[in-house]
Amino acid sequence: MFSNIKQKILNKERTTFEDGVALYKSNEILKIGELGRLARKIKSGEGEKSKWVYWNKNLHLNPTNVCIAHCNFCAFARLPNEDGAYTYTTSEALEHVKRGVEAGATEVHIVGGLNPKAALPYYIELLRAIKKDFPKLHIKAFTAVEIDFFSKLKKVTPRETLELLINAGLDSMPGGGAEIFSKSVRDDTCPDKIPAKIWLEIHGTAHSLGLKTNATMLSGIGETLEDRVDHMVKLREQQDKSGGFQTFIPLSCHYEDTEIQGKVEPLTAFDELKNIAISRIILDNFDHIKAYWIQMGVGLAQVALNFGADDLDGTVQEESITYAAGSKKRGLEKDFIQTVIKDTGYIPVERDTIYNVLAVVNH
């Protein structure tokens, strides 16, 4: 199996669903890592660039935690009148953004709950205000689930919603809300979220409008190994059609204060590393694989750089969603994130949101 998959990677041949499942079922983690590392090298190119690991200075803004959807793996959301529910005013949101910009952020990542009182007019006002006060700040905002929600409330198409948001200042989209595409898993864990087909269509529409987007997969919510590979294959098929995905981010469920806690098998470190390596092998048409340190932890994210990942996300100031479910870290200093990369033998490369290189630290 390993030699066959290695040959496919070297020949730039597409791996199959069956290849992905076979890799997940193997316990030979170092061999899997070697394949992921090879696939990364083939994708990155030869020379110094093959050692680049990307990071950026980014700020997370979660303007509201009010959400009328129900996901049993979420510790962040609150019902409209529940204790702890909040919705920022535009001026309050701008204060968060200001702190991030003063700390050097080049990107604000905006996602929130499905709150009928924080819909399209609210976000159009917020985006315009951010662009007015911070015109150089890149706005990466709104999952496909949020775009669908805004569209239904406004009674317009997702394309029309995206056009309105682009006109207000939207620059790109994150990849959240994908979770696991399997219908049975979605029905059990997040029945109010849009099905896979709609999620993929909205990203395809965003790509057609010139937006770059990301894609995620949330593991440890009761899915099978086959579900994970199917998820990746569906993303690969969409990328073949629309071509606008930049990076894939394997996420792991954090269980503290969630309904799913104790009901499913949590991921092991091997599982998380397999997600990195196998996604790098399967997603041959994605340029980047991200080891999201805020969920993996810094130590495991370092190891993931030798399993196929070439991006550590960024400084991630003021992240709230994973923090609510038990993550112990909310941000890293830029010097430390560069040390994390250099200690693994790679070269830290500061990027902007769409992977333009801002600085290469090769000493």
N, C-alpha and C positions, 0 to 999 in steps of 0.2 A: 504493500500500500504506500509506504513512505517514498520509496524510489519512484513509483509511478506518479505520485503527486509532485514530487520534486522535478521530474522531467517536464510535467505540464507547466510548472512555474517558469522553468528555464526557457521553455519554448513559447512562453506567453500564450499558452492554450488555456481555455476556460475550464476551471474545475466544476464538478457536478454536485448536485444535491447529495448524492451517495458518497462522494468524497468527503463532504462536510460532516455527514453523520458518522462516517468511519473515524474521522479524526476526533470527534467528540467522544466516541466510545473507547478510544485508546487512552491508556494511562501513561503513555510514554511522553511525559510533558516536555522533556528536553528536546526530543525529536520534533514535536509539534512546534516548539519555540524556534527551532532551527529553520523550519519551513516558513514560519511567519517572518522571521528575520530575513530570509532569502527573498520572500515576496516583497518585503519592504525595500530591500536593496534594488531589486529589479524595477520597482515603481519609482524610486527616488532618483535613480541614475548613478553613474560612477563618480569617482572623485570625492572631493570634499562634501558635495551636496548629499551624498549617500549617508553622511553622518549628522546631517542637520536635524535638530529637534526644535519644533516651533513652540512659541508661547506668546502671550500678549498681555497688555495691561487692560483689564476689563472690570467693569462694575456690573453687578446684578441689581436690578430694580424690580421688586415684586409689588406693584401698586395696590393690589387688593388681595386678600386671602378669602374673600367671600366667594363661595362657589355653590351653585345649585346642582352640580353633578355629584355622583357618589363613586369614589374609587376606594377600594378597601385597603390599598397600600399607601394612602396619603395621610400624613400627619399635619399637613400645612393648612388645608381648607377648613373654613368655618361656614356655617349657615348664616343667613343675613342678620339674625338677632342673637346669635350665639356669643357667649363670652369670648373675648379675644378677637372677634371679627374687626377688620379695619379696611378702610378705603382712603388712600391719600388724596388730598386736594392736589391740584396742579402745583401749587407753591410748595407743599410738603415734598412732593416727588422731586421737584427741582432742587430742593435742599440736599436730598440724597445724591442726585446727579452732581451737584456742585462739589460735594466732598470727594467724589470719585475723580472728577476732572482735576481737582487740586492735587490729588495723589498721583496724577499722571495717566489716568485711564484714557484710552483711545476709542473704547467701545462701551456702550451700555446695552446690556442684555435684559430685555423686558418681557416677562411673562407673569400672568396672574390667574386668579380663579375665574370661573364663568359667572360673572356678576352682572345681572341685568341693568344695574345702575352704573356700571363701568363698562359701557359698550362702545360702539363706534364713535359717537360724538365726544365722549370722554377722552378716548385715546387720540383722536385727531387733534383735539386741543392740546393734549400732553406732548405729542410729537412736534407740533408746531412751536410750542414753548421751548422745548429742548433745543430745536434747531435755531431758534431765535437767540437763545442765550449761549449756546455752545455749537456754533455752526460747523466746526470741524469734527465733532463727535459722531462716530458711526453708530446708527441705531439698528441693532439686531433684535427683532421683536416678533412676538406672537407665534404660538404653535398653530398648526393646521386646525386643531380643535377649536382654538379661539377664533380663527378666521371664519370657520363654519358657524360658530355661535353668533358672531357679529352679523354675519350675512343673513341668518334666519331672523334675527331681531329687526334688522333694517329692511327685510324682504327684498334683498338684492342678491346677485350671484357672488360667489367667492371672487371671481375676477373683478367685479365692480368694487367689492370691498378692498381688494388689494390695490386697485388703482387709486382709490381715495386715500389709502394709507401711504402709498408711495408719494402721492402729491403732498402729503403732510410731512414727509421726511423719512419714511421707512427705507432702510438701505439693504437689509437682508433679513432672513428668517432663521431661527434656531430649529432644532429637529425634534423637539419634545412632542409628547402625545402619541407617539408611535407605539410605545409599550411593546407588546407582542402582537403581531398581526393575526394570529390564530383566533378565529371567531369564538371558539369554546372558551379560551382563556379570557378574551375581552368580555364575554357574557358573564363570566364568573367574577371578574375583578373590577372592570370599569365599563359597565353596561351602558352608561350615558354618553360615552365617547363615540366619535364617528368610527365607522368600520374602516378597515385597511384600505379598501378601494377609494373611499373619499379622501382619506389622508394622502394617499399617493397622488390622486388627481389634483388636489390643492397645491401640492408641491410642484407638480408638472405645470400648473397654471402660473405659479410664481416664477418658475424658470422661463416660461414663455414671455413673461413681462420683464425679464432681465435681472431678476433677483437671484442671488446665490443663496442656497439653503443648506442646512445640515440634516442629518438623520440619526436617530437613536434606536436602541433596543433595550428594554428594561427586563432583566433576567432575575430569577428568584421569586417569581409570582405564581408558580405552579405550572409553568410551561414544560414541555418535553424538549429533548435535544433536537428532535425533528422540527419542532416549532421554531427553534432558534435559526436553524439552517433555512427553513422556508421563509422566515422573515428577511434574511439576508438576500436570498434569491429574488424575492419580490422587489427589494430595493435595487438590486442589480438590473432587473428588467426595466424599472422606471428610469434608472440612470441611462440605460441604452436609448430610451425614448426622448428624454428631455435634457439630460446632461448638465443639470445645474447643482447637483449635490457636491459639496466641497469635502466634507469629512463625515465619518461614521463614528458614533460615540456609544460603545457598549456601557450601559448603566447597570448597577446592581441595586436591588431593593434594600432600603434601610427600614427596619421594622418598628423602631421605638414609637410607641403611641399610635400604632396603626392596627386596624382590625385583622390584618393578615398575620400578625405576629403569632408564632407558635403553630400556625396551620399549614405552613409550607416548608419545604427544605431550603434553608438558606444556602447561598453560594459559598463554595470553598475558594481558597486562593487559586487552586488549580482551575476551577470553573472560570474565574475571572480572567486568568491568563489564556485559557482556551478561547474565550470570547474575543480577546484581542488578536491572537494568532490566526484563528480560523476566519475571522472577518477580513483580515488582511489578505488571506489566501482567496476567499470567495469573491470579495468585492474588488475585482481587478480594475473596475472602471471608476473607483473612488480614489482621489489623489492622496487622501490622508485618513489615518486612524488615530483617534484621540484616546489617551489614557487619562480619564477625568479624575485627577488626583483627589478632588473633594469627596468623591464616593469611594474610590479604591483605597485611599490613604496614600500618603507620599511614598512610603517604602515600596508598596506593591506597584505603584505607578512607575517607579524607577525600574523595577524588574520588567514591567510591560514594554519598556523601550527596547528590550532585547527579545521581545516576542512579536514585534511588528508595528508597534505604535511609533508615530513620529511627531506627536503633538501632546503637550501636557495641559492644554487649555491655558489658563493664565493666572493672574493674581486673584481673581474672583472675589472682589470686595463685596461684602454685605449680602452674600448668598443666604437665602432663608428657607428654601424648600427642603433640601437635604438636611440642613441644620435642624429643622423641626422634627426630623425623624431620627436624630441621634448622631449626626456627623459632629465631630469635635472641632473642626476647623472651619473658618469662614473666609480666610484669605491668606495669601503668602506674600512676603516681600520679594521684590524683583531680584535682589541679590541671591536670596535663598533658592528661588526657582532655577536660577542659572547654575547655582552650585549643584542642585539635584541633578541637572542634566549633565554637567561636566563630570561629576563623579562616576557616571556610567560610561564615560569615554566618548560621549557625543558632543556636538557643538551647539550651544544655545543660539537660537535665531529668533529675535523679536520680530513679530509680524503684525500687520493690521488684520482686520476681521476677514478680509478676502485674500489673505496670504501674500500680500505685497511685503517684501522684506524691508524692515526698518533698521535692523542692526544685526551683525554677525559677530559673536564673541568667540574668536578662535585662538585664544591664548589663556 
